Amino acid sequence: MSASSAMLPPLPERLRPSSLDDYVGQKHLVGEGCVLRRMIESGNLSSFILWGPPGTGKTTLAHIIAQTLDREFFTLSAVTAGVKDVRDVFEKARSNSVFGGKGAPILFIDEIHRFNKAQQDALLGAVENGTIVLIGATTENPSFEVITPLLSRCQVYVLKSLEKADLQTLLERALTQDVLLRSRDIRLVETEALMRYSGGDARKLLNVLELVVDAQAGKETVLIDNATVTESIQENMAIYDKDGEMHYDIISAFIKSIRGSDPNAAIYYLARMIDGGEDPLFIARRLCLSASEDVGLANPNALLLANACFEVVAKIGMPEGRIPLAETTVYLASSPKSNASYMAIENALAEVKQSGNQPVPLPIRNAPTQLMSELGYSDGYKYAHDYPGHFADMEFMPEALRGKVFYEPAKNRHEDVLRAYLEACWPKYYPKEKK
């Protein structure tokens, strides 16, 4: 880093916008007539949670809202703050409200998914009675990470990774408006590598740009092309990866290594995540997903072990939690693979979108009332356990979808058994395969 740039904040901070007009991306939320812009323009601010990948503008948007509405602004990081910190904010908000103001203060909590239940419970009263307006930011699905009472008091708005046009706008703004970059002779020849390494993350794009420029600090002309960007990234990977910037790259490599049946690579990426301070429950949840999506019915025990791993890690925490995480990682990576169940639900969902809600056949409808019985509900239903082999030959699919097959067993020891059973029950839908 050059001496002059070392005295200034990082490029993403220098370019952080202060108004919606300068804010890039998320047009579905802040565009003309869209929900957050309407809320800001009306001044009727209610609590909400911003859910999206890193670098999509969650923190920036919270600051812009507070500045635009001239609200007092408190910020906490769920990584370092505790219940006492939350209550201190409430006390300050109540004290300041005595002197009037332009509305309830805003409490912005970054990484709110890292708050435990007790910490989230502490927010409820103040959100409910309007002491503060809560804006939470999270990269994790709030449905799983935020307690139901708090979630019911907040809207959830989903932020998307920035599109190429958005990134191009940021790039041009950096080169023409930043106090340091505009003073350099920078020749932008190619942008493909910049876009690729950013992955739709504005902060990552600007960090990479600054890294490439600083790598050529002694040169009169700074050249930015695919080769120089790639070389700078490879030589400064530790800088590029600080503060978890490669969070999604590492978890992607982790899951793909399991899917590719490479336990050694999977353990390596697990170690990277643990060493980087990744939330162990985040890793455990991804293991549960991998057990379902990638191992599936090729080894039904995989999901049982992954679920047990999640529960054990939740109970014992770290550093001991690294052991069940490692055990489950090796087990999943070393298991045979099948995505047949995953493809079955994807195929079925596609059919539902295409053909709509087809009527359930009368024989398998419930008939709790006399009228329903008279209309033929449940008439003709065959109770499977009354028949040989606990199987009754009757159709269950809506009439318009008869013959549709969503689940195709994969070739592995466990699903070979399932296929044999289905061939015996449904020969017209699962004909015997030729040897």
Solvent accessible surface area in square Angstrom, and as a share of the most:
residue,aa,sasa,rsa
1,M,149,0.67
2,S,31,0.20
3,A,85,0.66
4,S,58,0.38
5,S,5,0.03
6,A,65,0.50
7,M,166,0.74
8,L,70,0.35
9,P,70,0.44
10,P,71,0.45
11,L,0,0.00
12,P,20,0.12
13,E,83,0.37
14,R,49,0.18
15,L,23,0.12
16,R,85,0.31
17,P,30,0.19
18,S,60,0.39
19,S,41,0.26
20,L,20,0.10
21,D,126,0.65
22,D,64,0.33
23,Y,10,0.04
24,V,22,0.13
25,G,3,0.03
26,Q,11,0.05
27,K,135,0.57
28,H,73,0.33
29,L,9,0.05
30,V,4,0.02
31,G,11,0.11
32,E,143,0.64
33,G,49,0.47
34,C,35,0.21
35,V,46,0.26
36,L,0,0.00
37,R,32,0.12
38,R,132,0.48
39,M,23,0.10
40,I,8,0.04
41,E,119,0.53
42,S,68,0.44
43,G,27,0.26
44,N,115,0.59
45,L,18,0.09
46,S,57,0.36
47,S,11,0.07
48,F,0,0.00
49,I,0,0.00
50,L,0,0.00
51,W,72,0.25
52,G,5,0.04
53,P,43,0.27
54,P,26,0.16
55,G,7,0.07
56,T,2,0.01
57,G,20,0.19
58,K,20,0.09
59,T,42,0.24
60,T,13,0.08
61,L,0,0.00
62,A,0,0.00
63,H,73,0.33
64,I,1,0.00
65,I,0,0.00
66,A,5,0.04
67,Q,118,0.52
68,T,76,0.44
69,L,26,0.13
70,D,87,0.45
71,R,31,0.11
72,E,70,0.31
73,F,52,0.22
74,F,30,0.12
75,T,82,0.48
76,L,28,0.14
77,S,41,0.27
78,A,7,0.05
79,V,82,0.47
80,T,115,0.67
81,A,10,0.08
82,G,23,0.22
83,V,38,0.22
84,K,150,0.63
85,D,57,0.29
86,V,0,0.00
87,R,147,0.54
88,D,57,0.30
89,V,11,0.06
90,F,8,0.03
91,E,101,0.45
92,K,114,0.48
93,A,1,0.01
94,R,103,0.38
95,S,60,0.39
96,N,57,0.29
97,S,71,0.46
98,V,118,0.68
99,F,178,0.74
100,G,49,0.47
101,G,71,0.68
102,K,144,0.61
103,G,42,0.40
104,A,27,0.21
105,P,9,0.06
106,I,0,0.00
107,L,0,0.00
108,F,3,0.01
109,I,0,0.00
110,D,50,0.26
111,E,53,0.24
112,I,0,0.00
113,H,19,0.08
114,R,82,0.30
115,F,6,0.02
116,N,87,0.45
117,K,134,0.57
118,A,63,0.49
119,Q,24,0.11
120,Q,3,0.02
121,D,53,0.27
122,A,23,0.18
123,L,0,0.00
124,L,34,0.17
125,G,44,0.42
126,A,3,0.03
127,V,17,0.10
128,E,111,0.50
129,N,103,0.53
130,G,41,0.39
131,T,23,0.13
132,I,2,0.01
133,V,12,0.07
134,L,0,0.00
135,I,0,0.00
136,G,0,0.00
137,A,0,0.00
138,T,1,0.01
139,T,34,0.20
140,E,8,0.04
141,N,44,0.22
142,P,3,0.02
143,S,76,0.49
144,F,152,0.63
145,E,29,0.13
146,V,8,0.05
147,I,29,0.15
148,T,106,0.62
149,P,57,0.36
150,L,0,0.00
151,L,42,0.21
152,S,86,0.56
153,R,91,0.33
154,C,11,0.06
155,Q,108,0.48
156,V,54,0.31
157,Y,23,0.09
158,V,74,0.42
159,L,3,0.01
160,K,119,0.50
161,S,50,0.33
162,L,13,0.06
163,E,124,0.55
164,K,136,0.58
165,A,73,0.57
166,D,30,0.15
167,L,6,0.03
168,Q,52,0.23
169,T,58,0.34
170,L,15,0.08
171,L,0,0.00
172,E,89,0.40
173,R,42,0.15
174,A,0,0.00
175,L,32,0.16
176,T,92,0.53
177,Q,107,0.47
178,D,4,0.02
179,V,82,0.47
180,L,35,0.18
181,L,8,0.04
182,R,145,0.53
183,S,85,0.55
184,R,67,0.24
185,D,64,0.33
186,I,33,0.17
187,R,146,0.53
188,L,59,0.29
189,V,94,0.54
190,E,66,0.30
191,T,26,0.15
192,E,96,0.43
193,A,0,0.00
194,L,0,0.00
195,M,23,0.10
196,R,147,0.54
197,Y,51,0.19
198,S,1,0.00
199,G,58,0.56
200,G,9,0.09
201,D,11,0.06
202,A,19,0.15
203,R,106,0.39
204,K,14,0.06
205,L,0,0.00
206,L,8,0.04
207,N,39,0.20
208,V,0,0.00
209,L,0,0.00
210,E,14,0.06
211,L,22,0.11
212,V,0,0.00
213,V,4,0.02
214,D,22,0.11
215,A,60,0.47
216,Q,14,0.06
217,A,49,0.38
218,G,85,0.81
219,K,123,0.52
220,E,159,0.71
221,T,43,0.25
222,V,0,0.00
223,L,69,0.34
224,I,0,0.00
225,D,23,0.12
226,N,43,0.22
227,A,69,0.54
228,T,29,0.17
229,V,1,0.00
230,T,34,0.20
231,E,97,0.43
232,S,8,0.05
233,I,1,0.00
234,Q,121,0.54
235,E,123,0.55
236,N,38,0.19
237,M,72,0.32
238,A,86,0.67
239,I,95,0.48
240,Y,11,0.04
241,D,37,0.19
242,K,116,0.49
243,D,136,0.70
244,G,46,0.44
245,E,24,0.11
246,M,28,0.12
247,H,37,0.17
248,Y,80,0.31
249,D,62,0.32
250,I,15,0.08
251,I,13,0.07
252,S,40,0.26
253,A,28,0.22
254,F,0,0.00
255,I,27,0.14
256,K,122,0.52
257,S,14,0.09
258,I,0,0.00
259,R,99,0.36
260,G,55,0.53
261,S,57,0.37
262,D,60,0.31
263,P,38,0.24
264,N,120,0.61
265,A,29,0.22
266,A,0,0.00
267,I,59,0.30
268,Y,112,0.43
269,Y,53,0.20
270,L,4,0.02
271,A,53,0.41
272,R,76,0.28
273,M,11,0.05
274,I,47,0.24
275,D,132,0.68
276,G,67,0.65
277,G,49,0.47
278,E,26,0.12
279,D,29,0.15
280,P,28,0.18
281,L,51,0.25
282,F,4,0.01
283,I,1,0.00
284,A,0,0.00
285,R,44,0.16
286,R,59,0.22
287,L,0,0.00
288,C,28,0.17
289,L,100,0.50
290,S,2,0.01
291,A,2,0.01
292,S,48,0.31
293,E,41,0.19
294,D,8,0.04
295,V,0,0.00
296,G,12,0.12
297,L,59,0.30
298,A,1,0.00
299,N,16,0.08
300,P,60,0.38
301,N,83,0.43
302,A,0,0.00
303,L,82,0.41
304,L,123,0.61
305,L,47,0.23
306,A,0,0.00
307,N,72,0.37
308,A,44,0.34
309,C,4,0.02
310,F,58,0.24
311,E,84,0.38
312,V,60,0.34
313,V,3,0.01
314,A,58,0.45
315,K,166,0.70
316,I,85,0.43
317,G,26,0.25
318,M,72,0.32
319,P,85,0.53
320,E,89,0.40
321,G,0,0.00
322,R,112,0.41
323,I,103,0.52
324,P,21,0.13
325,L,0,0.00
326,A,31,0.24
327,E,101,0.45
328,T,1,0.01
329,T,0,0.00
330,V,62,0.36
331,Y,77,0.29
332,L,0,0.00
333,A,0,0.00
334,S,73,0.47
335,S,8,0.05
336,P,72,0.45
337,K,54,0.23
338,S,7,0.05
339,N,71,0.36
340,A,7,0.05
341,S,46,0.30
342,Y,84,0.32
343,M,80,0.36
344,A,17,0.13
345,I,93,0.47
346,E,73,0.33
347,N,61,0.31
348,A,26,0.20
349,L,87,0.43
350,A,60,0.47
351,E,16,0.07
352,V,78,0.45
353,K,176,0.75
354,Q,152,0.67
355,S,35,0.23
356,G,33,0.32
357,N,147,0.75
358,Q,54,0.24
359,P,91,0.57
360,V,75,0.43
361,P,20,0.12
362,L,75,0.37
363,P,41,0.26
364,I,55,0.28
365,R,68,0.25
366,N,117,0.60
367,A,29,0.22
368,P,93,0.58
369,T,66,0.38
370,Q,129,0.57
371,L,112,0.56
372,M,65,0.29
373,S,58,0.37
374,E,120,0.54
375,L,105,0.52
376,G,16,0.15
377,Y,49,0.18
378,S,45,0.29
379,D,102,0.53
380,G,53,0.51
381,Y,101,0.38
382,K,77,0.33
383,Y,116,0.44
384,A,35,0.27
385,H,113,0.50
386,D,109,0.56
387,Y,85,0.32
388,P,122,0.77
389,G,64,0.61
390,H,115,0.51
391,F,54,0.23
392,A,6,0.05
393,D,96,0.50
394,M,21,0.09
395,E,42,0.19
396,F,92,0.38
397,M,55,0.25
398,P,22,0.14
399,E,138,0.62
400,A,76,0.59
401,L,21,0.10
402,R,102,0.37
403,G,41,0.39
404,K,90,0.38
405,V,50,0.29
406,F,43,0.18
407,Y,41,0.16
408,E,98,0.44
409,P,11,0.07
410,A,31,0.24
411,K,156,0.66
412,N,18,0.09
413,R,184,0.67
414,H,56,0.25
415,E,0,0.00
416,D,71,0.37
417,V,104,0.60
418,L,67,0.33
419,R,31,0.11
420,A,58,0.45
421,Y,124,0.47
422,L,35,0.18
423,E,23,0.10
424,A,80,0.62
425,C,13,0.08
426,W,43,0.15
427,P,83,0.52
428,K,128,0.54
429,Y,51,0.19
430,Y,22,0.08
431,P,87,0.55
432,K,159,0.68
433,E,73,0.33
434,K,199,0.84
435,K,242,1.03
